[in-house]
Amino acid sequence: MELSAVTKNQNTSNSLATRARALAEKTGMPYTAALQSLRTPRAEQATPEPGFVLTKEVERFVDGRDQIGVEYDLRAFLAERTARRYDCYECGEDVHTATDPTSVQFTVSVFDPDLNPGTHVMMTQYAHFACASSEIRWAVPAEVPSQPFTVRVDAGTEDGEQRVVAYEITATAHLLPGDDPEGPQLPVLLLNAEVENYEPHPSLYEFFDFNLLEDGFPAEGAGELGAHGWSVRLEHPGTGPLAPSWVAVRAATAPADADAGHGHFFLGAVDLTDAFASAARERGQALLLAGPVGPHTVLPDFDGEDADVLDLLNDRLVRGGWCPLDAPAAGHARPTSSERALTRS
């Protein structure tokens, strides 16, 4: 008798859990809320008042908490829509916010300090509260900038006017054998600069060279760039047209801010192999080579001969330094100047 009672209770419990999971999946509400809703007799279930019915997560978003770059007042946005008719995005029937409890669904771009430094509402939809609860659907940035990436260097003054020289930076990844043939390979990122909209002249690369030295690249050999505020973010999600590999080289002299995210020496899609990504992640760093420097205005084309890339450093055609991956530790965090969320009407 007792065993039968236990089995019956388990079946009832499992059935309730299954129904709760189905309800949560259909409406988007949390599983615990769906479970509580099924346990509450219909006569005792509260019917929300007409207007927008927001979950705690959506309330926080509407109030601008934990977000960056919300460029308008979402409270005012919803207030302007409290007496309008819409098609329910779940059932397709009419919903009127003045007479029906209404849910709102925001499709929002995910914050990314390199690809998307702001939080933006991309789309808004409405539904009967009985059909679905309010929610946020997060859209991950899919577009990665293509090469080259433009950086600008202060070249001082000439005839009383400030001169800024623009350089187009392209990046290639090279995997070189280490000192020990049996040891780990060396992941190298070669950053090649070309003057934009100028006839190349050695003096222009002297400005470039001066800035590399000033920003932490050593005069000889390969130094440690992490101590000077440099870091590399390496993304290699694998194969597929919607998942390109890309690199962000964060420059010490391009500080992060709330509008632009991390400053970059380079940002763009780069062809990476699984072996290169594995070698860099195992070391926790990559060797950056940047140039040309000195009187040289063109770097040689290696035609895929990776082994010769280090000759550039030995021949002083480039500056070099080891750069930590995703360092400092808060490399993926929001810029420190915008820890608090702001909403601007």
C-alpha positions as a Markdown table, in Angstrom:
| # | Residue | x | y | z |
|---|---|---|---|---|
| 1 | Met | 0.0 | 0.0 | 0.0 |
| 2 | Glu | 2.7 | 2.4 | 0.9 |
| 3 | Leu | 4.8 | 1.6 | -2.2 |
| 4 | Ser | 1.7 | 2.2 | -4.4 |
| 5 | Ala | 1.2 | 5.6 | -2.7 |
| 6 | Val | 4.8 | 6.6 | -3.2 |
| 7 | Thr | 4.6 | 5.5 | -6.9 |
| 8 | Lys | 1.4 | 7.5 | -7.4 |
| 9 | Asn | 3.0 | 10.6 | -5.8 |
| 10 | Gln | 6.1 | 10.2 | -8.0 |
| 11 | Asn | 3.9 | 9.9 | -11.2 |
| 12 | Thr | 1.9 | 13.0 | -10.1 |
| 13 | Ser | 5.1 | 14.9 | -9.4 |
| 14 | Asn | 6.7 | 13.9 | -12.7 |
| 15 | Ser | 3.6 | 14.9 | -14.6 |
| 16 | Leu | 3.6 | 18.3 | -12.9 |
| 17 | Ala | 7.3 | 18.8 | -13.6 |
| 18 | Thr | 6.8 | 17.8 | -17.3 |
| 19 | Arg | 3.8 | 20.2 | -17.6 |
| 20 | Ala | 5.8 | 23.0 | -15.9 |
| 21 | Arg | 8.8 | 22.5 | -18.3 |
| 22 | Ala | 6.4 | 22.6 | -21.2 |
| 23 | Leu | 4.8 | 25.8 | -19.9 |
| 24 | Ala | 8.1 | 27.4 | -19.3 |
| 25 | Glu | 9.4 | 26.5 | -22.7 |
| 26 | Lys | 6.2 | 27.8 | -24.4 |
| 27 | Thr | 5.9 | 31.1 | -22.5 |
| 28 | Gly | 9.5 | 31.8 | -21.7 |
| 29 | Met | 8.8 | 32.2 | -18.0 |
| 30 | Pro | 11.2 | 30.6 | -15.4 |
| 31 | Tyr | 10.6 | 26.9 | -14.6 |
| 32 | Thr | 9.9 | 27.8 | -10.9 |
| 33 | Ala | 7.3 | 30.3 | -11.9 |
| 34 | Ala | 5.6 | 27.9 | -14.2 |
| 35 | Leu | 5.6 | 25.2 | -11.5 |
| 36 | Gln | 4.0 | 27.7 | -9.0 |
| 37 | Ser | 1.5 | 28.7 | -11.6 |
| 38 | Leu | 0.4 | 25.1 | -12.1 |
| 39 | Arg | 0.2 | 24.5 | -8.4 |
| 40 | Thr | -2.0 | 27.5 | -7.8 |
| 41 | Pro | -5.7 | 26.9 | -8.4 |
| 42 | Arg | -7.0 | 29.0 | -11.3 |
| 43 | Ala | -9.5 | 30.7 | -9.0 |
| 44 | Glu | -6.6 | 31.9 | -6.9 |
| 45 | Gln | -4.4 | 33.0 | -9.8 |
| 46 | Ala | -4.1 | 36.8 | -10.0 |
| 47 | Thr | -5.0 | 38.4 | -13.2 |
| 48 | Pro | -2.6 | 41.3 | -14.0 |
| 49 | Glu | -4.0 | 44.7 | -14.7 |
| 50 | Pro | -4.1 | 46.0 | -18.3 |
| 51 | Gly | -0.8 | 47.4 | -19.6 |
| 52 | Phe | 2.7 | 46.1 | -19.7 |
| 53 | Val | 3.6 | 43.2 | -17.4 |
| 54 | Leu | 7.4 | 43.1 | -17.0 |
| 55 | Thr | 9.6 | 40.4 | -15.4 |
| 56 | Lys | 12.3 | 41.5 | -13.0 |
| 57 | Glu | 15.0 | 41.0 | -15.7 |
| 58 | Val | 13.0 | 43.2 | -18.1 |
| 59 | Glu | 12.3 | 45.8 | -15.4 |
| 60 | Arg | 16.1 | 46.1 | -14.8 |
| 61 | Phe | 16.8 | 46.5 | -18.5 |
| 62 | Val | 14.0 | 49.1 | -18.9 |
| 63 | Asp | 15.5 | 51.1 | -16.0 |
| 64 | Gly | 18.9 | 51.0 | -17.6 |
| 65 | Arg | 20.6 | 48.8 | -15.0 |
| 66 | Asp | 23.8 | 46.9 | -16.0 |
| 67 | Gln | 23.6 | 48.2 | -19.5 |
| 68 | Ile | 25.8 | 50.5 | -21.6 |
| 69 | Gly | 24.8 | 52.8 | -24.4 |
| 70 | Val | 21.0 | 52.7 | -24.1 |
| 71 | Glu | 20.4 | 55.8 | -26.1 |
| 72 | Tyr | 16.8 | 56.5 | -25.1 |
| 73 | Asp | 14.4 | 56.3 | -22.2 |
| 74 | Leu | 12.7 | 52.9 | -22.4 |
| 75 | Arg | 10.2 | 53.9 | -19.7 |
| 76 | Ala | 9.0 | 56.8 | -21.9 |
| 77 | Phe | 9.1 | 54.4 | -24.9 |
| 78 | Leu | 6.7 | 52.0 | -23.2 |
| 79 | Ala | 4.5 | 54.8 | -21.8 |
| 80 | Glu | 3.9 | 56.0 | -25.4 |
| 81 | Arg | 2.6 | 52.6 | -26.3 |
| 82 | Thr | 0.2 | 52.0 | -23.5 |
| 83 | Ala | -2.8 | 52.7 | -25.6 |
| 84 | Arg | -2.0 | 51.0 | -28.9 |
| 85 | Arg | -3.1 | 47.9 | -30.8 |
| 86 | Tyr | -0.6 | 45.2 | -31.9 |
| 87 | Asp | -0.6 | 41.7 | -33.3 |
| 88 | Cys | 0.5 | 39.2 | -30.6 |
| 89 | Tyr | 3.8 | 37.7 | -31.6 |
| 90 | Glu | 2.7 | 34.3 | -30.3 |
| 91 | Cys | -0.9 | 33.8 | -31.5 |
| 92 | Gly | -1.2 | 36.6 | -34.1 |
| 93 | Glu | -4.4 | 38.0 | -32.7 |
| 94 | Asp | -5.0 | 41.6 | -31.7 |
| 95 | Val | -3.6 | 42.8 | -28.4 |
| 96 | His | -4.4 | 46.3 | -27.0 |
| 97 | Thr | -2.1 | 47.5 | -24.3 |
| 98 | Ala | -4.9 | 49.7 | -22.9 |
| 99 | Thr | -7.2 | 46.8 | -22.2 |
| 100 | Asp | -5.1 | 43.6 | -22.1 |
| 101 | Pro | -2.2 | 42.6 | -19.9 |
| 102 | Thr | 0.7 | 42.8 | -22.3 |
| 103 | Ser | 4.1 | 41.3 | -22.5 |
| 104 | Val | 7.0 | 42.9 | -24.3 |
| 105 | Gln | 9.9 | 41.2 | -26.0 |
| 106 | Phe | 13.1 | 43.1 | -26.5 |
| 107 | Thr | 15.7 | 41.8 | -29.0 |
| 108 | Val | 19.0 | 43.4 | -27.7 |
| 109 | Ser | 22.5 | 43.4 | -29.0 |
| 110 | Val | 24.9 | 41.8 | -26.6 |
| 111 | Phe | 27.6 | 44.0 | -25.1 |
| 112 | Asp | 31.1 | 43.2 | -26.4 |
| 113 | Pro | 34.1 | 45.4 | -25.6 |
| 114 | Asp | 35.6 | 44.9 | -29.0 |
| 115 | Leu | 32.8 | 44.3 | -31.5 |
| 116 | Asn | 29.8 | 46.1 | -29.8 |
| 117 | Pro | 30.6 | 48.4 | -27.0 |
| 118 | Gly | 27.0 | 49.6 | -26.6 |
| 119 | Thr | 23.7 | 47.9 | -25.7 |
| 120 | His | 21.1 | 48.6 | -28.3 |
| 121 | Val | 17.5 | 47.5 | -28.8 |
| 122 | Met | 17.2 | 46.0 | -32.2 |
| 123 | Met | 13.5 | 45.0 | -32.2 |
| 124 | Thr | 10.5 | 45.2 | -30.0 |
| 125 | Gln | 7.5 | 42.8 | -30.1 |
| 126 | Tyr | 4.3 | 42.5 | -28.0 |
| 127 | Ala | 2.1 | 39.6 | -26.9 |
| 128 | His | -0.9 | 38.7 | -24.7 |
| 129 | Phe | 0.4 | 38.1 | -21.2 |
| 130 | Ala | -1.5 | 34.8 | -21.3 |
| 131 | Cys | 0.5 | 33.7 | -24.4 |
| 132 | Ala | 4.1 | 34.6 | -23.2 |
| 133 | Ser | 5.9 | 36.5 | -20.5 |
| 134 | Ser | 8.1 | 39.5 | -21.1 |
| 135 | Glu | 11.7 | 38.7 | -22.0 |
| 136 | Ile | 14.9 | 39.8 | -23.5 |
| 137 | Arg | 16.4 | 37.9 | -26.4 |
| 138 | Trp | 20.1 | 38.6 | -26.7 |
| 139 | Ala | 21.6 | 38.9 | -30.2 |
| 140 | Val | 25.3 | 38.1 | -30.4 |
| 141 | Pro | 27.4 | 40.3 | -32.7 |
| 142 | Ala | 28.2 | 38.3 | -35.9 |
| 143 | Glu | 29.9 | 40.9 | -38.0 |
| 144 | Val | 33.7 | 41.1 | -37.7 |
| 145 | Pro | 35.6 | 44.0 | -39.3 |
| 146 | Ser | 37.6 | 43.1 | -42.3 |
| 147 | Gln | 41.2 | 44.0 | -42.8 |
| 148 | Pro | 43.0 | 46.5 | -43.0 |
| 149 | Phe | 42.5 | 48.3 | -39.7 |
| 150 | Thr | 43.4 | 52.0 | -39.5 |
| 151 | Val | 45.4 | 53.5 | -36.7 |
| 152 | Arg | 46.5 | 57.2 | -36.5 |
| 153 | Val | 49.8 | 58.4 | -35.2 |
| 154 | Asp | 50.6 | 61.9 | -34.0 |
| 155 | Ala | 53.5 | 63.1 | -36.2 |
| 156 | Gly | 54.0 | 66.4 | -34.3 |
| 157 | Thr | 53.6 | 69.8 | -35.8 |
| 158 | Glu | 54.6 | 71.4 | -39.0 |
| 159 | Asp | 54.2 | 75.1 | -39.7 |
| 160 | Gly | 52.1 | 75.4 | -36.6 |
| 161 | Glu | 49.6 | 72.6 | -37.7 |
| 162 | Gln | 49.2 | 69.3 | -36.0 |
| 163 | Arg | 50.0 | 66.3 | -38.3 |
| 164 | Val | 48.4 | 63.0 | -37.9 |
| 165 | Val | 49.5 | 60.1 | -40.1 |
| 166 | Ala | 47.1 | 57.2 | -40.8 |
| 167 | Tyr | 48.4 | 53.7 | -41.2 |
| 168 | Glu | 46.5 | 50.7 | -42.5 |
| 169 | Ile | 47.4 | 47.6 | -40.4 |
| 170 | Thr | 47.0 | 44.1 | -41.8 |
| 171 | Ala | 47.7 | 41.0 | -39.7 |
| 172 | Thr | 48.8 | 37.5 | -40.6 |
| 173 | Ala | 49.3 | 34.5 | -38.3 |
| 174 | His | 52.4 | 32.4 | -38.4 |
| 175 | Leu | 53.3 | 29.3 | -36.4 |
| 176 | Leu | 57.0 | 28.8 | -36.1 |
| 177 | Pro | 59.2 | 26.0 | -34.6 |
| 178 | Gly | 60.5 | 26.7 | -31.1 |
| 179 | Asp | 64.1 | 26.6 | -30.0 |
| 180 | Asp | 63.5 | 22.9 | -29.0 |
| 181 | Pro | 62.3 | 20.9 | -32.0 |
| 182 | Glu | 60.2 | 18.8 | -29.6 |
| 183 | Gly | 58.9 | 21.7 | -27.7 |
| 184 | Pro | 55.9 | 24.0 | -28.3 |
| 185 | Gln | 55.7 | 26.1 | -31.4 |
| 186 | Leu | 55.7 | 29.9 | -31.4 |
| 187 | Pro | 52.5 | 31.7 | -32.3 |
| 188 | Val | 53.4 | 34.9 | -34.1 |
| 189 | Leu | 51.1 | 37.7 | -35.3 |
| 190 | Leu | 52.8 | 39.9 | -37.9 |
| 191 | Leu | 51.3 | 43.4 | -38.1 |
| 192 | Asn | 52.2 | 45.1 | -41.3 |
| 193 | Ala | 51.7 | 48.9 | -41.6 |
| 194 | Glu | 51.1 | 50.8 | -44.8 |
| 195 | Val | 50.7 | 54.6 | -45.0 |
| 196 | Glu | 47.2 | 55.6 | -46.0 |
| 197 | Asn | 46.8 | 58.3 | -48.6 |
| 198 | Tyr | 50.5 | 59.2 | -48.5 |
| 199 | Glu | 53.4 | 58.5 | -50.8 |
| 200 | Pro | 55.5 | 56.2 | -48.5 |
| 201 | His | 58.5 | 58.0 | -47.1 |
| 202 | Pro | 61.1 | 56.8 | -44.6 |
| 203 | Ser | 60.3 | 59.7 | -42.2 |
| 204 | Leu | 56.7 | 58.5 | -41.9 |
| 205 | Tyr | 57.8 | 55.1 | -40.6 |
| 206 | Glu | 60.2 | 56.8 | -38.2 |
| 207 | Phe | 57.1 | 58.3 | -36.5 |
| 208 | Phe | 55.6 | 54.8 | -36.5 |
| 209 | Asp | 58.8 | 53.4 | -35.0 |
| 210 | Phe | 59.0 | 56.1 | -32.4 |
| 211 | Asn | 55.4 | 55.4 | -31.2 |
| 212 | Leu | 56.1 | 51.6 | -31.0 |
| 213 | Leu | 59.1 | 52.3 | -28.8 |
| 214 | Glu | 57.3 | 54.8 | -26.7 |
| 215 | Asp | 54.4 | 52.4 | -26.2 |
| 216 | Gly | 56.5 | 49.5 | -24.9 |
| 217 | Phe | 58.0 | 47.7 | -27.8 |
| 218 | Pro | 61.8 | 47.1 | -27.0 |
| 219 | Ala | 64.6 | 48.5 | -29.1 |
| 220 | Glu | 66.1 | 45.0 | -29.5 |
| 221 | Gly | 64.7 | 41.6 | -29.2 |
| 222 | Ala | 61.2 | 40.7 | -27.9 |
| 223 | Gly | 60.0 | 42.3 | -24.7 |
| 224 | Glu | 57.0 | 41.8 | -22.5 |
| 225 | Leu | 54.1 | 44.0 | -23.7 |
| 226 | Gly | 51.7 | 43.1 | -20.9 |
| 227 | Ala | 53.6 | 45.3 | -18.5 |
| 228 | His | 52.8 | 48.2 | -20.8 |
| 229 | Gly | 49.1 | 47.6 | -21.0 |
| 230 | Trp | 48.9 | 45.6 | -24.3 |
| 231 | Ser | 46.7 | 42.6 | -24.7 |
| 232 | Val | 45.4 | 40.3 | -27.4 |
| 233 | Arg | 42.0 | 38.8 | -27.7 |
| 234 | Leu | 42.0 | 35.8 | -30.0 |
| 235 | Glu | 38.7 | 34.3 | -31.2 |
| 236 | His | 38.8 | 31.0 | -33.1 |
| 237 | Pro | 35.3 | 29.5 | -33.0 |
| 238 | Gly | 36.0 | 26.9 | -35.7 |
| 239 | Thr | 34.8 | 26.5 | -39.2 |
| 240 | Gly | 31.7 | 28.0 | -40.8 |
| 241 | Pro | 30.8 | 31.2 | -42.6 |
| 242 | Leu | 29.0 | 32.6 | -39.5 |
| 243 | Ala | 31.9 | 32.0 | -37.2 |
| 244 | Pro | 35.0 | 33.8 | -38.5 |
| 245 | Ser | 38.3 | 33.8 | -36.7 |
| 246 | Trp | 39.4 | 37.2 | -35.5 |
| 247 | Val | 41.9 | 39.1 | -33.5 |
| 248 | Ala | 41.8 | 42.2 | -31.4 |
| 249 | Val | 45.1 | 43.8 | -30.4 |
| 250 | Arg | 44.4 | 46.3 | -27.7 |
| 251 | Ala | 46.8 | 49.2 | -27.6 |
| 252 | Ala | 48.1 | 50.8 | -24.5 |
| 253 | Thr | 47.7 | 54.3 | -25.9 |
| 254 | Ala | 44.1 | 53.8 | -27.1 |
| 255 | Pro | 42.2 | 53.7 | -23.8 |
| 256 | Ala | 38.7 | 52.2 | -23.5 |
| 257 | Asp | 35.7 | 54.4 | -23.2 |
| 258 | Ala | 31.9 | 54.0 | -22.9 |
| 259 | Asp | 31.3 | 54.8 | -26.6 |
| 260 | Ala | 34.1 | 53.0 | -28.3 |
| 261 | Gly | 34.9 | 50.1 | -26.0 |
| 262 | His | 38.5 | 48.9 | -26.0 |
| 263 | Gly | 41.0 | 50.9 | -27.9 |
| 264 | His | 42.7 | 48.9 | -30.7 |
| 265 | Phe | 46.0 | 48.7 | -32.5 |
| 266 | Phe | 44.4 | 46.1 | -34.7 |
| 267 | Leu | 40.9 | 44.6 | -35.0 |
| 268 | Gly | 39.8 | 42.3 | -37.8 |
| 269 | Ala | 39.2 | 38.9 | -39.2 |
| 270 | Val | 42.4 | 36.8 | -39.5 |
| 271 | Asp | 42.9 | 33.4 | -40.9 |
| 272 | Leu | 43.8 | 31.2 | -38.0 |
| 273 | Thr | 44.4 | 27.5 | -37.8 |
| 274 | Asp | 43.5 | 25.2 | -35.0 |
| 275 | Ala | 47.2 | 24.6 | -34.4 |
| 276 | Phe | 47.9 | 28.3 | -34.1 |
| 277 | Ala | 45.0 | 28.9 | -31.7 |
| 278 | Ser | 46.0 | 26.0 | -29.5 |
| 279 | Ala | 49.7 | 27.1 | -29.4 |
| 280 | Ala | 48.7 | 30.6 | -28.4 |
| 281 | Arg | 46.2 | 29.5 | -25.7 |
| 282 | Glu | 48.7 | 27.0 | -24.3 |
| 283 | Arg | 51.3 | 29.7 | -23.9 |
| 284 | Gly | 48.7 | 32.3 | -22.9 |
| 285 | Gln | 50.4 | 34.8 | -25.2 |
| 286 | Ala | 51.5 | 35.5 | -28.8 |
| 287 | Leu | 54.5 | 37.2 | -30.2 |
| 288 | Leu | 53.6 | 40.5 | -31.9 |
| 289 | Leu | 55.8 | 41.8 | -34.7 |
| 290 | Ala | 55.0 | 45.3 | -35.9 |
| 291 | Gly | 56.6 | 47.2 | -38.7 |
| 292 | Pro | 58.2 | 48.2 | -41.0 |
| 293 | Val | 60.3 | 50.5 | -38.9 |
| 294 | Gly | 63.4 | 52.7 | -39.5 |
| 295 | Pro | 64.1 | 53.6 | -43.1 |
| 296 | His | 62.2 | 50.6 | -44.5 |
| 297 | Thr | 58.8 | 51.2 | -46.1 |
| 298 | Val | 58.0 | 47.6 | -47.3 |
| 299 | Leu | 58.2 | 44.2 | -45.6 |
| 300 | Pro | 59.1 | 41.2 | -47.8 |
| 301 | Asp | 56.4 | 38.8 | -48.9 |
| 302 | Phe | 57.1 | 35.4 | -47.4 |
| 303 | Asp | 54.7 | 33.5 | -49.7 |
| 304 | Gly | 53.7 | 31.2 | -46.8 |
| 305 | Glu | 57.3 | 30.5 | -45.5 |
| 306 | Asp | 56.6 | 31.0 | -41.8 |
| 307 | Ala | 60.1 | 30.0 | -40.7 |
| 308 | Asp | 61.5 | 33.2 | -42.2 |
| 309 | Val | 59.2 | 35.6 | -40.2 |
| 310 | Leu | 61.6 | 35.9 | -37.3 |
| 311 | Asp | 64.3 | 37.2 | -39.6 |
| 312 | Leu | 62.3 | 40.4 | -39.7 |
| 313 | Leu | 63.0 | 40.9 | -36.0 |
| 314 | Asn | 66.6 | 39.8 | -36.2 |
| 315 | Asp | 67.2 | 42.2 | -39.2 |
| 316 | Arg | 65.4 | 45.0 | -37.2 |
| 317 | Leu | 62.7 | 45.5 | -39.8 |
| 318 | Val | 60.0 | 45.2 | -37.1 |
| 319 | Arg | 59.6 | 45.6 | -33.4 |
| 320 | Gly | 58.6 | 42.6 | -31.3 |
| 321 | Gly | 57.0 | 41.8 | -28.0 |
| 322 | Trp | 55.2 | 39.0 | -26.2 |
| 323 | Cys | 51.6 | 40.0 | -25.6 |
| 324 | Pro | 49.3 | 38.2 | -23.2 |
| 325 | Leu | 46.0 | 36.8 | -24.3 |
| 326 | Asp | 42.9 | 38.5 | -22.8 |
| 327 | Ala | 45.0 | 40.4 | -20.3 |
| 328 | Pro | 44.6 | 42.3 | -18.1 |
| 329 | Ala | 42.2 | 39.8 | -16.4 |
| 330 | Ala | 39.2 | 42.1 | -17.0 |
| 331 | Gly | 39.8 | 42.3 | -20.7 |
| 332 | His | 36.3 | 41.3 | -21.5 |
| 333 | Ala | 34.7 | 43.5 | -18.8 |
| 334 | Arg | 33.0 | 46.8 | -19.6 |
| 335 | Pro | 35.2 | 49.8 | -19.8 |
| 336 | Thr | 35.8 | 51.1 | -16.3 |
| 337 | Ser | 34.5 | 54.6 | -17.2 |
| 338 | Ser | 31.0 | 53.1 | -17.7 |
| 339 | Glu | 30.5 | 50.7 | -14.8 |
| 340 | Arg | 27.1 | 52.2 | -14.0 |
| 341 | Ala | 24.4 | 52.0 | -16.6 |
| 342 | Leu | 22.9 | 55.1 | -18.1 |
| 343 | Thr | 19.7 | 55.8 | -20.0 |
| 344 | Arg | 19.5 | 59.0 | -22.1 |
| 345 | Ser | 16.3 | 60.3 | -23.4 |
